[in-house]
Amino acid sequence: MNHKPFGWTTSLVLLLIVVVLAIVPLLMIRDSEFEGADAIAETAITEVAPDYEPWFAPLFEPPGGETESLLFAIQAGLGAGLIGYFFGFKHGQRQRRDQ
């Protein structure tokens, strides 16, 4: 059986679908009430040092805590995918070289 790997266009279309699936919830879910570690840390800092001012402001403020969790999960998934792709690519190179 002859298997043909995905072409670049198929990979790009699949990547765009994943990006759209990640962005749609960001735009649809507003005012979510999930609090992450960053918000808890911010609360603790203001309790310890009420006059503390952050060094910088975020470039993008997500609409809620669940959105932050979604962005973190996407970032982790993309990182794992890139690492997996790299190791798979290197494994394939080594198999071709050994043949």
Summary of the structure (lengths in Angstrom):
residues: 99
radius of gyration: 20.6
end to end distance: 19.2
largest distance: 68.8
contacts: 180
relative contact order: 0.10
helix: 68%
strand: 0%
